[in-house]
Amino acid sequence: MAANPGPVATHDQIVQYTAVPKYDQYGHGPNNKGGNPPPAPLRRFPIRSLFLIIIPPLLAAYFVIVQTMLASPDPDTAPYGHRNATWVFYSWFLLGVWGLSMSNYGLQGVEAAMLERRFWAPRNSHVLSMHAEGTWTSLGGWITLAKAVIRREGKPSQLVGRLWVLLAALSLAMYIALPLSGLAMELKDGYVKASGHPEVLGHNWLNYNDRQPQTELPRAKAAWLGGAPMTLPGASIIYSNSDTNRAEHESLKGLPNSLPMEGGLLDVFLAPQAENPVQGNAWGLRLGYKCDLVKSKSEFTILSQRSSDLYQSSPSGFRTRFKPADNTFFTRNNQTITFWNSSNPPYAGNTWAYGETGQIPLPGVDVPGNVPWRNASTFDDEGLHVAGSLLEIALWQLRTTASYENEVEYTFNETMEPTIGDMGSPFFLDQNNRFALNESFFPKKVHLDGEDKFNVSAIADAPEYATFVRADNIVTISPPIGLRCLYQYETGYADLNPESTTFTSFTATPRPKPGAVNTSPPFGVITEQILNQTYYDLYAADNGATSQFYSNSLIYTSFVRPEMLLGSVMRAFAMDALELMYDGANSFNGAYEHENLTSTKVGRILGPGEVPMLLPTILFCIWAVGCVVIGVIYGFQRRRAETLSADLAEDIRRGMPSSAGIMSNTTR
């Protein structure tokens, strides 16, 4: 918008000069009389129009392809991407700058055609001069217009014309979208595909049972007691079902993945692990398990039957692999309930517990080898319930005065939340504040082989079992806590997808053939054995955070709280899975080459940036669609010149219309 523009032509004058006369293709028209030379013939300029129609949508499509197919959607969770990410990243900006130039090249051509249409014709010579100067492509033109609008000199369409506004909007959309696109993606460290097969650690179908006998439980329990990491060896990738939102699981958000300390995982696949992510097909363990703290007796499936008839042998002749202990009894549904207590701690302590454990026993050894222990259905909440593999634990605790009670300072945390409010208690403090058994709490009909009854209440008699518990030194009886776990497993082959850390195309296989001297237990057995009738080990598994030593005594500073019980059980499941698949190993001394997997290597990958991809995508689409529409409608129409003449604005400003028309054939 130049200062002191001088005389300004009216809109009607502009239309008169810019309207396309009805000439034929040779320039002959109704005013071509006598010796007046005919105006230049009308021509088409398809090159500019083709640039305008083809390049913007191609560039927008390339951006979408880069973001959706070449960029890693979540490189923190799955740091795997295309090996050419660096070239793609820098080529985008080169193509973007070139595409912007080509779109302006095409828009300058279609501008000349649109100015000859009455709807788009400028209102005065001042507006026309702005077109001639190409201000709609420059930052200076946009700022000048913005200042004029702020000063309320008029609407944009009145100040510069509707065509100028349209062309400026398309150009501005690209100018904004291009730098935003750079903020919508960035290069990150990750892994890219490599050649060759990786060295992996982990069992396969052929060697699943090739392990030293009687080593699984001691090794897994030692790891559990020692608070071993719940990560897998190597890259530690836990492959999840494609429907799993890994962002909802803290243990799966980034590498290395770990098995969870709470909640559970409904559907994961443990495959052989390499130092880096791998791609291909592998055999492994498909697992699903979850544990929830119990707030009501009705939430239990097995322990809720504790008041029914109980049997020392299965009432239906069900054969188990392991002989039940004397304090383990069957329900009518062939589930077992074990009544137990913490007995004496390894050191003199100040807590004691009575517990009940419900579980489903392992079938006998005569079960065919190709029949899974527990049939897996779907690996979701419903599938876990259908599979019916259960572990339930209820725990009642009491606190006594500690040894050297008056010589050591400590604070005992009695906070317990949540507790089971409607399950009662096996013991209580009587009116004299002394320990007493609640006989009504225990099952009435416990059938022994050849006998009529069994005194379960004796198991809860703390003064009888624990030397440090006296009827008069009990300080507090805690309300019960408990949890319920569902779990299942299946073995088979699956495709491993490092770009999403998911597994697909799972194909179940029969149970691996038994080894010469050993058969691996199903998933869940090691967990049950780790937790079998254990109480003080729950403190140890909590890394000693709730205990302190004084002299020759161990003083606990809290009960086993619900979150401690849950964490210990979840860690037991983790050690179980790691033992079955990797023998609890973390080194690659026993690694082997896996011919069905492809290696990866460290490299640069493309990931999302700080700006959401949707924002530049919308701007690119607006720019591309606008260019295509006006290019198709106006780009191939005949006009007098390829672009607008720079000399026209001065002629019209002085009110001196050009005798040869407002267009020249000079290409700008």
C-alpha positions as CSV (number, residue, x, y, z in Angstrom):
1,M,0.0,0.0,0.0
2,A,2.2,2.8,-1.4
3,A,1.9,6.3,0.0
4,N,0.5,9.2,-2.1
5,P,-1.0,7.0,-4.8
6,G,-2.3,9.9,-6.8
7,P,-5.5,9.6,-9.0
8,V,-7.2,6.3,-8.4
9,A,-9.3,4.5,-11.1
10,T,-12.8,3.3,-10.1
11,H,-13.9,-0.3,-9.8
12,D,-16.0,0.1,-13.0
13,Q,-13.0,1.4,-14.9
14,I,-10.9,-1.5,-13.7
15,V,-13.6,-3.9,-14.7
16,Q,-13.8,-2.3,-18.1
17,Y,-10.1,-2.7,-18.6
18,T,-9.7,-6.1,-17.0
19,A,-12.8,-7.7,-18.5
20,V,-12.1,-10.2,-21.2
21,P,-13.4,-9.0,-24.5
22,K,-15.1,-11.4,-26.8
23,Y,-12.2,-11.9,-29.1
24,D,-11.7,-15.1,-31.1
25,Q,-8.5,-17.1,-30.8
26,Y,-6.8,-14.8,-33.3
27,G,-7.6,-11.6,-31.4
28,H,-10.4,-10.4,-33.7
29,G,-13.3,-8.8,-31.8
30,P,-16.2,-6.4,-32.3
31,N,-13.9,-3.3,-31.8
32,N,-11.3,-4.3,-34.2
33,K,-12.1,-2.0,-37.1
34,G,-10.2,0.0,-39.7
35,G,-6.5,0.1,-39.2
36,N,-6.4,-0.5,-35.5
37,P,-4.1,-3.5,-34.8
38,P,-5.8,-6.4,-33.0
39,P,-4.8,-7.1,-29.4
40,A,-2.5,-9.9,-28.7
41,P,-4.1,-13.3,-29.1
42,L,-5.4,-15.1,-25.9
43,R,-3.2,-18.0,-24.8
44,R,-3.1,-20.8,-22.2
45,F,-0.2,-21.3,-19.9
46,P,-0.5,-24.9,-18.6
47,I,2.9,-25.3,-17.0
48,R,2.2,-22.9,-14.2
49,S,-1.2,-24.5,-13.7
50,L,0.2,-28.0,-13.6
51,F,2.7,-26.9,-10.9
52,L,-0.1,-25.5,-8.9
53,I,-2.3,-28.5,-9.2
54,I,0.3,-31.3,-8.7
55,I,3.0,-30.0,-6.3
56,P,1.0,-28.8,-3.3
57,P,-1.1,-32.0,-2.8
58,L,2.1,-34.1,-3.4
59,L,3.9,-32.2,-0.8
60,A,1.0,-32.4,1.7
61,A,0.7,-36.2,1.0
62,Y,4.5,-36.6,1.5
63,F,4.2,-35.0,5.0
64,V,1.4,-37.2,6.0
65,I,3.3,-40.3,4.8
66,V,6.4,-39.3,6.7
67,Q,4.4,-38.8,9.9
68,T,2.2,-41.9,9.6
69,M,4.5,-44.4,8.0
70,L,8.1,-43.4,8.5
71,A,8.0,-41.7,11.9
72,S,7.9,-43.7,15.1
73,P,4.6,-42.8,16.9
74,D,6.1,-43.3,20.4
75,P,9.9,-43.6,20.3
76,D,10.1,-43.5,24.1
77,T,8.0,-46.7,24.4
78,A,9.2,-48.3,21.1
79,P,12.5,-46.7,19.9
80,Y,12.5,-48.3,16.5
81,G,12.2,-46.6,13.2
82,H,13.1,-46.3,9.5
83,R,16.8,-46.5,8.8
84,N,16.6,-43.5,6.4
85,A,15.0,-41.2,9.0
86,T,17.9,-38.7,8.8
87,W,17.6,-38.3,5.1
88,V,13.8,-38.0,5.2
89,F,14.0,-35.4,8.0
90,Y,16.4,-33.0,6.1
91,S,14.9,-33.7,2.6
92,W,11.5,-32.6,3.9
93,F,12.7,-29.0,4.5
94,L,14.4,-28.9,1.1
95,L,11.2,-30.1,-0.6
96,G,9.1,-27.7,1.5
97,V,11.1,-24.7,0.5
98,W,11.0,-25.8,-3.2
99,G,7.3,-26.6,-2.9
100,L,6.6,-23.1,-1.5
101,S,8.4,-21.5,-4.4
102,M,6.6,-23.7,-6.9
103,S,3.2,-22.9,-5.4
104,N,3.9,-19.1,-5.6
105,Y,5.0,-19.7,-9.2
106,G,1.7,-21.3,-10.0
107,L,-0.4,-18.8,-8.0
108,Q,1.2,-15.9,-9.9
109,G,-0.1,-17.4,-13.1
110,V,-3.6,-18.1,-11.9
111,E,-3.7,-14.6,-10.4
112,A,-3.5,-13.1,-13.9
113,A,-6.4,-15.2,-15.1
114,M,-8.6,-14.4,-12.0
115,L,-8.0,-10.7,-12.3
116,E,-9.8,-10.8,-15.7
117,R,-13.0,-12.1,-14.0
118,R,-15.5,-9.5,-12.7
119,F,-15.9,-11.3,-9.3
120,W,-12.2,-11.1,-8.6
121,A,-11.4,-7.8,-10.4
122,P,-9.7,-5.2,-8.1
123,R,-11.8,-2.3,-6.8
124,N,-9.3,0.4,-7.8
125,S,-5.8,0.9,-9.2
126,H,-4.3,0.9,-5.8
127,V,-5.4,-2.6,-5.2
128,L,-4.2,-3.6,-8.7
129,S,-0.8,-2.1,-8.0
130,M,-0.6,-4.3,-4.9
131,H,-1.2,-7.3,-7.1
132,A,1.4,-6.1,-9.5
133,E,4.0,-5.8,-6.7
134,G,3.2,-9.3,-5.5
135,T,2.6,-8.1,-1.9
136,W,0.4,-11.1,-1.1
137,T,3.5,-13.3,-1.0
138,S,5.5,-11.2,1.4
139,L,5.6,-10.6,5.1
140,G,5.7,-6.9,4.5
141,G,2.4,-7.0,2.7
142,W,0.7,-9.0,5.4
143,I,2.0,-6.7,8.2
144,T,0.9,-3.6,6.3
145,L,-2.6,-5.0,5.9
146,A,-2.7,-6.0,9.5
147,K,-1.8,-2.5,10.6
148,A,-4.5,-1.0,8.4
149,V,-7.1,-3.3,9.8
150,I,-6.0,-2.5,13.3
151,R,-6.4,1.2,12.5
152,R,-9.9,0.4,11.2
153,E,-9.2,1.8,7.8
154,G,-11.5,-0.8,6.4
155,K,-12.1,-4.5,5.9
156,P,-9.3,-6.6,4.3
157,S,-11.5,-7.2,1.2
158,Q,-12.0,-3.4,0.8
159,L,-8.4,-2.5,1.4
160,V,-6.7,-5.1,-0.9
161,G,-9.6,-7.0,-2.6
162,R,-10.9,-10.4,-2.2
163,L,-8.4,-12.0,-4.6
164,W,-5.5,-10.6,-2.7
165,V,-6.9,-11.9,0.5
166,L,-7.4,-15.4,-1.0
167,L,-3.9,-15.6,-2.4
168,A,-2.4,-14.2,0.8
169,A,-4.3,-16.8,2.9
170,L,-3.0,-19.7,0.8
171,S,0.5,-18.4,0.8
172,L,0.4,-17.7,4.6
173,A,-0.9,-21.2,5.3
174,M,2.2,-22.6,3.7
175,Y,4.5,-20.1,5.4
176,I,3.1,-21.1,8.8
177,A,2.8,-24.8,8.1
178,L,6.4,-25.3,7.0
179,P,8.2,-24.2,10.2
180,L,5.5,-25.9,12.3
181,S,6.2,-29.1,10.5
182,G,9.8,-28.9,11.7
183,L,8.5,-28.6,15.2
184,A,6.2,-31.6,14.7
185,M,9.0,-34.1,14.2
186,E,12.5,-34.5,15.4
187,L,15.4,-37.0,15.3
188,K,15.9,-39.2,18.3
189,D,18.2,-42.0,19.3
190,G,16.8,-45.5,18.7
191,Y,17.2,-48.6,16.7
192,V,17.0,-49.4,13.0
193,K,16.9,-52.6,11.0
194,A,20.2,-54.3,10.4
195,S,21.3,-57.5,8.6
196,G,22.1,-60.8,10.2
197,H,20.6,-62.8,13.0
198,P,20.8,-61.8,16.7
199,E,22.3,-63.7,19.6
200,V,19.4,-64.2,22.0
201,L,18.8,-65.5,25.5
202,G,15.7,-67.5,26.3
203,H,14.1,-70.9,25.8
204,N,12.5,-72.2,22.6
205,W,10.1,-75.0,22.0
206,L,12.9,-77.6,21.7
207,N,14.8,-76.8,24.8
208,Y,12.1,-75.5,27.1
209,N,12.4,-78.5,29.4
210,D,16.2,-78.8,29.2
211,R,17.1,-77.3,32.6
212,Q,18.6,-78.7,35.8
213,P,15.9,-80.4,37.8
214,Q,14.7,-78.9,41.1
215,T,16.5,-75.6,40.5
216,E,13.5,-73.4,39.4
217,L,12.0,-72.8,42.8
218,P,15.2,-72.2,44.8
219,R,16.6,-69.8,42.2
220,A,13.3,-67.9,41.8
221,K,12.7,-67.6,45.5
222,A,16.2,-66.4,46.1
223,A,15.6,-63.7,43.5
224,W,12.3,-62.9,45.1
225,L,13.7,-62.5,48.6
226,G,16.6,-60.5,47.3
227,G,14.4,-58.0,45.5
228,A,15.9,-58.8,42.1
229,P,14.9,-56.5,39.2
230,M,11.7,-57.5,37.4
231,T,13.3,-56.7,34.0
232,L,14.0,-59.2,31.3
233,P,17.6,-59.8,30.1
234,G,19.1,-57.8,27.2
235,A,16.8,-55.2,25.6
236,S,14.0,-56.3,28.1
237,I,11.1,-55.9,25.7
238,I,7.8,-57.2,26.9
239,Y,5.6,-57.6,23.8
240,S,2.0,-56.6,24.3
241,N,-1.2,-57.2,22.5
242,S,-1.9,-54.6,19.8
243,D,-5.0,-53.5,21.7
244,T,-3.0,-52.7,24.9
245,N,-2.4,-49.1,25.6
246,R,1.2,-49.2,26.9
247,A,1.0,-45.7,28.2
248,E,-1.4,-46.9,30.9
249,H,1.2,-49.3,32.3
250,E,4.1,-47.6,34.0
251,S,6.3,-50.7,33.5
252,L,5.8,-50.6,29.7
253,K,6.2,-46.9,29.0
254,G,9.9,-47.1,28.2
255,L,12.8,-49.5,27.7
256,P,13.8,-51.5,29.5
257,N,10.3,-52.9,30.2
258,S,9.7,-54.6,33.5
259,L,7.0,-56.8,34.9
260,P,4.6,-54.8,37.1
261,M,4.5,-54.3,40.8
262,E,0.8,-53.8,40.9
263,G,-2.3,-54.4,38.9
264,G,-1.0,-56.9,36.3
265,L,-0.7,-57.5,32.6
266,L,-3.6,-59.0,30.7
267,D,-1.9,-60.1,27.5
268,V,1.9,-60.1,27.0
269,F,4.4,-62.3,25.2
270,L,7.8,-63.2,26.6
271,A,10.2,-64.0,23.7
272,P,13.9,-64.6,23.5
273,Q,15.8,-61.4,24.2
274,A,18.8,-59.9,22.3
275,E,20.9,-56.9,23.3
276,N,18.8,-54.8,20.9
277,P,15.2,-55.1,19.7
278,V,14.6,-57.8,17.1
279,Q,12.1,-58.5,14.4
280,G,10.7,-61.8,13.2
281,N,8.9,-64.9,14.4
282,A,9.7,-66.6,17.7
283,W,8.4,-69.1,20.2
284,G,7.7,-67.9,23.8
285,L,5.2,-67.6,26.7
286,R,2.0,-65.8,26.4
287,L,0.9,-64.6,29.8
288,G,-2.0,-62.9,31.5
289,Y,-2.2,-62.2,35.2
290,K,-3.7,-59.6,37.5
291,C,-4.0,-59.3,41.3
292,D,-6.5,-57.1,43.2
293,L,-6.8,-56.3,46.8
294,V,-10.0,-57.7,48.4
295,K,-12.4,-55.5,50.4
296,S,-15.2,-58.0,50.9
297,K,-15.4,-61.8,51.5
298,S,-17.8,-62.0,48.5
299,E,-14.9,-61.1,46.2
300,F,-13.2,-64.4,47.0
301,T,-14.0,-67.4,44.8
302,I,-12.3,-70.1,46.9
303,L,-12.0,-68.7,50.4
304,S,-15.7,-67.8,50.3
305,Q,-16.3,-71.5,50.5
306,R,-14.4,-71.9,53.8
307,S,-17.6,-72.5,55.8
308,S,-18.7,-75.4,53.6
309,D,-17.7,-79.0,53.9
310,L,-13.9,-79.5,53.5
311,Y,-12.2,-82.8,52.7
312,Q,-8.7,-84.2,53.1
313,S,-9.0,-86.0,49.7
314,S,-10.8,-84.8,46.7
315,P,-14.5,-85.7,47.0
316,S,-14.6,-86.5,43.2
317,G,-11.3,-88.5,43.1
318,F,-9.3,-85.7,41.5
319,R,-5.7,-86.7,41.3
320,T,-3.0,-84.1,42.0
321,R,0.7,-84.0,41.1
322,F,1.7,-83.1,44.7
323,K,0.3,-84.6,47.9
324,P,-1.6,-81.9,49.8
325,A,-0.2,-81.0,53.2
326,D,-2.1,-82.1,56.3
327,N,-3.5,-78.6,56.7
328,T,-4.7,-78.4,53.1
329,F,-8.3,-79.4,52.3
330,F,-10.5,-79.7,49.2
331,T,-13.7,-78.0,48.6
332,R,-16.5,-79.7,46.6
333,N,-15.2,-78.1,43.4
334,N,-11.7,-79.6,43.8
335,Q,-10.2,-76.3,44.9
336,T,-8.0,-76.3,47.9
337,I,-7.8,-74.2,51.1
338,T,-4.7,-74.2,53.2
339,F,-4.9,-73.1,56.8
340,W,-1.5,-71.9,58.1
341,N,0.3,-69.7,60.5
342,S,3.7,-67.9,60.6
343,S,5.0,-70.1,63.5
344,N,8.3,-68.7,64.9
345,P,10.2,-66.0,63.0
346,P,13.9,-66.6,62.3
347,Y,14.6,-63.9,64.8
348,A,12.6,-62.9,67.8
349,G,9.9,-60.6,66.5
350,N,6.8,-58.6,67.4
351,T,4.3,-59.7,64.8
352,W,2.5,-63.0,64.1
353,A,0.0,-64.1,61.5
354,Y,-2.7,-66.6,60.7
355,G,-3.4,-67.1,57.0
356,E,-5.6,-68.9,54.5
357,T,-4.7,-69.6,50.9
358,G,-7.0,-70.8,48.2
359,Q,-5.8,-72.2,44.9
360,I,-6.5,-74.7,42.2
361,P,-4.2,-77.8,42.5
362,L,-2.0,-79.0,39.7
363,P,-3.4,-82.1,37.9
364,G,-1.7,-85.4,38.3
365,V,1.3,-86.6,36.3
366,D,-0.9,-88.9,34.2
367,V,-2.4,-85.9,32.4
368,P,-1.3,-86.1,28.7
369,G,1.6,-83.9,27.9
370,N,-0.1,-82.0,25.1
371,V,-3.0,-80.9,27.3
372,P,-2.4,-77.5,28.9
373,W,-2.7,-77.4,32.7
374,R,-5.1,-74.5,32.4
375,N,-6.9,-73.9,29.2
376,A,-6.3,-70.4,27.9
377,S,-9.2,-68.6,26.1
378,T,-8.9,-64.9,25.5
379,F,-6.3,-63.0,27.4
380,D,-8.6,-60.3,28.8
381,D,-10.6,-60.0,32.0
382,E,-13.2,-62.4,30.7
383,G,-10.6,-64.9,29.5
384,L,-8.8,-64.9,32.9
385,H,-12.1,-65.7,34.6
386,V,-12.9,-68.4,32.1
387,A,-9.4,-70.0,32.6
388,G,-10.1,-70.1,36.3
389,S,-6.6,-70.2,37.6
390,L,-6.8,-68.6,41.0
391,L,-4.6,-67.7,43.9
392,E,-6.3,-66.2,47.0
393,I,-4.7,-65.1,50.2
394,A,-6.2,-63.8,53.4
395,L,-4.1,-62.7,56.3
396,W,-4.9,-61.9,60.0
397,Q,-2.0,-60.3,62.0
398,L,-1.4,-59.5,65.6
399,R,1.3,-57.4,67.3
400,T,3.0,-58.2,70.5
401,T,5.4,-56.3,72.7
402,A,8.9,-56.5,71.2
403,S,12.0,-57.8,72.9
404,Y,13.8,-54.8,74.6
405,E,10.5,-52.9,74.2
406,N,11.7,-50.4,76.8
407,E,15.2,-50.0,75.5
408,V,14.6,-49.1,71.8
409,E,12.7,-46.3,70.3
410,Y,10.5,-47.2,67.3
411,T,7.2,-46.2,65.8
412,F,4.8,-48.9,64.7
413,N,2.6,-48.0,61.8
414,E,-0.8,-49.7,62.2
415,T,-2.3,-48.2,59.0
416,M,-4.1,-50.9,57.0
417,E,-6.1,-49.9,53.9
418,P,-8.0,-51.6,52.4
419,T,-9.1,-54.4,54.8
420,I,-11.7,-57.1,54.5
421,G,-14.5,-55.7,56.6
422,D,-16.9,-58.7,56.7
423,M,-14.7,-61.7,57.1
424,G,-14.4,-61.8,60.9
425,S,-11.3,-62.8,62.8
426,P,-9.9,-66.1,64.2
427,F,-8.9,-64.4,67.5
428,F,-9.7,-61.4,69.6
429,L,-8.8,-59.7,72.9
430,D,-11.1,-60.6,75.7
431,Q,-12.4,-58.4,78.5
432,N,-9.1,-58.9,80.3
433,N,-7.2,-57.8,77.2
434,R,-5.9,-61.3,76.7
435,F,-5.7,-63.5,73.6
436,A,-8.7,-65.7,72.8
437,L,-9.8,-67.9,69.9
438,N,-13.0,-67.2,68.0
439,E,-14.3,-70.8,67.6
440,S,-17.3,-69.7,65.5
441,F,-14.9,-68.4,62.9
442,F,-13.6,-71.8,61.8
443,P,-15.2,-74.3,59.4
444,K,-17.3,-76.9,61.2
445,K,-17.1,-79.9,58.9
446,V,-13.6,-80.9,58.1
447,H,-13.5,-84.5,56.9
448,L,-10.3,-86.5,57.4
449,D,-9.8,-89.9,55.8
450,G,-11.2,-92.3,58.4
451,E,-11.9,-89.5,60.9
452,D,-14.8,-87.2,61.6
453,K,-13.3,-83.8,62.5
454,F,-10.2,-81.7,62.6
455,N,-9.5,-78.8,64.9
456,V,-8.5,-76.1,62.4
457,S,-8.7,-73.5,65.2
458,A,-5.5,-74.9,66.7
459,I,-3.5,-73.5,63.8
460,A,-4.6,-70.0,64.9
461,D,-3.5,-70.5,68.5
462,A,-0.6,-68.0,68.5
463,P,0.6,-68.7,72.1
464,E,0.7,-72.4,71.3
465,Y,2.8,-72.0,68.2
466,A,5.0,-68.9,68.8
467,T,7.4,-68.9,71.8
468,F,7.4,-65.1,71.9
469,V,3.6,-64.7,71.9
470,R,1.8,-64.8,75.3
471,A,-1.8,-64.4,76.0
472,D,-1.1,-61.2,77.9
473,N,1.5,-59.4,75.7
474,I,-0.6,-58.8,72.6
475,V,-0.9,-55.1,71.8
476,T,-3.0,-55.0,68.6
477,I,-5.0,-57.4,66.5
478,S,-5.3,-56.1,62.9
479,P,-8.3,-56.5,60.6
480,P,-7.7,-59.0,57.8
481,I,-6.2,-58.1,54.4
482,G,-6.2,-60.2,51.3
483,L,-5.9,-60.4,47.6
484,R,-7.2,-62.4,44.6
485,C,-5.1,-63.2,41.6
486,L,-6.2,-64.6,38.2
487,Y,-3.6,-65.9,35.7
488,Q,-3.1,-68.1,32.7
489,Y,-0.5,-68.9,30.1
490,E,0.0,-70.5,26.8
491,T,3.0,-71.4,24.6
492,G,3.3,-70.7,21.0
493,Y,4.8,-68.7,18.1
494,A,4.2,-65.0,17.4
495,D,5.5,-62.2,15.1
496,L,7.5,-59.6,17.0
497,N,7.0,-56.0,15.9
498,P,9.8,-53.7,17.2
499,E,8.1,-50.6,15.8
500,S,5.3,-50.9,18.3
501,T,6.7,-53.5,20.7
502,T,3.7,-55.7,20.1
503,F,3.2,-59.3,19.1
504,T,0.8,-60.5,16.4
505,S,-0.3,-63.7,14.7
506,F,0.0,-65.8,17.8
507,T,-0.2,-69.5,17.0
508,A,-0.5,-71.8,20.0
509,T,1.6,-75.0,20.2
510,P,1.3,-78.1,22.3
511,R,3.2,-78.2,25.5
512,P,6.9,-78.8,24.8
513,K,8.0,-82.4,25.1
514,P,9.2,-83.4,28.5
515,G,13.0,-83.4,29.1
516,A,15.0,-86.5,29.9
517,V,15.1,-85.7,33.6
518,N,12.8,-82.7,34.0
519,T,9.5,-81.2,33.1
520,S,9.1,-77.4,33.5
521,P,6.1,-76.5,35.7
522,P,3.3,-74.4,34.3
523,F,3.2,-70.7,34.9
524,G,1.8,-70.1,38.4
525,V,3.3,-73.1,40.2
526,I,6.5,-71.4,41.2
527,T,4.5,-68.4,42.4
528,E,2.4,-70.6,44.6
529,Q,5.4,-72.4,46.0
530,I,7.2,-69.1,46.7
531,L,4.2,-67.8,48.6
532,N,3.3,-71.1,50.3
533,Q,2.6,-70.5,54.0
534,T,5.0,-67.6,54.1
535,Y,4.7,-64.5,56.2
536,Y,8.1,-63.1,57.4
537,D,9.5,-63.5,54.0
538,L,7.0,-60.8,52.9
539,Y,8.9,-58.4,55.0
540,A,12.2,-59.5,53.4
541,A,10.7,-59.1,49.9
542,D,10.0,-55.5,50.9
543,N,13.7,-54.9,51.1
544,G,13.6,-54.6,54.9
545,A,12.0,-51.2,54.8
546,T,9.7,-52.1,57.7
547,S,12.1,-53.6,60.1
548,Q,15.1,-52.7,62.3
549,F,17.5,-54.8,64.4
550,Y,18.3,-54.3,68.1
551,S,20.7,-56.7,69.8
552,N,19.6,-60.2,68.8
553,S,16.0,-59.2,67.9
554,L,14.3,-58.0,64.8
555,I,11.6,-55.4,65.4
556,Y,9.0,-54.8,62.7
557,T,7.7,-51.3,62.4
558,S,4.4,-52.2,60.7
559,F,2.2,-55.1,59.8
560,V,2.4,-56.5,56.4
561,R,0.3,-53.9,54.7
562,P,-2.0,-54.6,51.7
563,E,0.4,-52.9,49.3
564,M,3.3,-54.9,50.6
565,L,1.3,-58.1,50.1
566,L,0.3,-57.1,46.6
567,G,3.9,-56.1,45.7
568,S,5.3,-59.4,47.0
569,V,2.8,-61.5,45.1
570,M,3.4,-59.5,41.9
571,R,7.1,-60.0,42.3
572,A,6.6,-63.7,42.8
573,F,4.7,-63.9,39.5
574,A,7.5,-61.9,37.8
575,M,10.2,-64.3,39.1
576,D,8.1,-67.2,38.0
577,A,7.9,-65.9,34.4
578,L,11.6,-64.9,34.3
579,E,12.6,-68.4,35.6
580,L,10.5,-70.3,33.1
581,M,11.6,-68.3,30.0
582,Y,15.2,-67.2,30.9
583,D,16.2,-69.4,33.8
584,G,16.5,-66.2,35.8
585,A,19.6,-65.2,33.8
586,N,20.8,-61.7,33.0
587,S,24.1,-62.4,31.2
588,F,24.4,-63.7,27.7
589,N,26.8,-66.5,28.4
590,G,24.3,-69.0,27.1
591,A,23.1,-67.0,24.1
592,Y,22.5,-68.6,20.8
593,E,21.8,-67.4,17.2
594,H,18.1,-67.2,16.4
595,E,17.6,-67.8,12.7
596,N,14.0,-66.6,12.5
597,L,14.8,-63.1,13.9
598,T,16.5,-60.1,12.3
599,S,18.9,-57.9,14.2
600,T,18.7,-54.1,14.7
601,K,21.4,-51.6,15.4
602,V,21.7,-48.2,17.1
603,G,20.6,-45.4,14.8
604,R,18.7,-42.2,14.5
605,I,14.9,-42.4,14.2
606,L,12.2,-39.9,13.4
607,G,9.7,-39.2,16.2
608,P,7.1,-36.6,17.1
609,G,8.1,-33.2,18.2
610,E,6.7,-30.6,20.5
611,V,3.9,-29.5,18.1
612,P,1.0,-31.9,17.4
613,M,1.2,-33.3,13.9
614,L,-2.5,-32.3,13.3
615,L,-1.8,-28.6,13.2
616,P,0.6,-28.4,10.3
617,T,-1.3,-31.2,8.5
618,I,-4.5,-29.0,8.6
619,L,-2.6,-26.0,7.2
620,F,-1.0,-28.1,4.5
621,C,-4.4,-29.5,3.5
622,I,-5.9,-26.0,3.3
623,W,-3.0,-24.8,1.2
624,A,-3.1,-27.9,-1.1
625,V,-6.9,-28.0,-1.6
626,G,-7.0,-24.2,-2.3
627,C,-4.3,-24.4,-4.9
628,V,-5.9,-27.3,-6.6
629,V,-9.4,-25.8,-6.7
630,I,-8.3,-22.4,-8.2
631,G,-5.8,-24.1,-10.4
632,V,-8.4,-26.4,-12.0
633,I,-11.0,-23.6,-12.3
634,Y,-8.9,-20.7,-13.6
635,G,-5.5,-22.1,-14.5
636,F,-6.3,-23.4,-18.0
637,Q,-8.4,-20.5,-19.2
638,R,-7.2,-18.3,-22.0
639,R,-5.7,-15.0,-20.9
640,R,-3.6,-12.2,-22.4
641,A,-0.5,-12.8,-20.4
642,E,1.2,-15.4,-18.3
643,T,1.4,-13.1,-15.2
644,L,0.3,-9.6,-14.3
645,S,2.3,-6.7,-15.9
646,A,4.3,-4.6,-13.5
647,D,3.6,-1.5,-15.7
648,L,-0.2,-1.6,-15.4
649,A,-0.5,-0.1,-11.9
650,E,1.2,3.2,-12.9
651,D,-1.0,3.5,-16.0
652,I,-4.2,3.1,-14.1
653,R,-3.0,5.2,-11.2
654,R,-2.7,8.2,-13.6
655,G,-6.0,7.3,-15.2
656,M,-4.3,6.4,-18.4
657,P,-5.5,3.1,-19.5
658,S,-3.2,1.2,-21.9
659,S,-4.3,1.1,-25.4
660,A,-3.0,-2.4,-25.7
661,G,-4.9,-3.7,-22.6
662,I,-3.8,-4.1,-19.1
663,M,-1.8,-7.2,-19.7
664,S,1.5,-7.7,-21.3
665,N,3.2,-10.9,-22.4
666,T,6.1,-10.3,-20.2
667,T,6.6,-13.2,-17.8
668,R,7.3,-12.1,-14.3
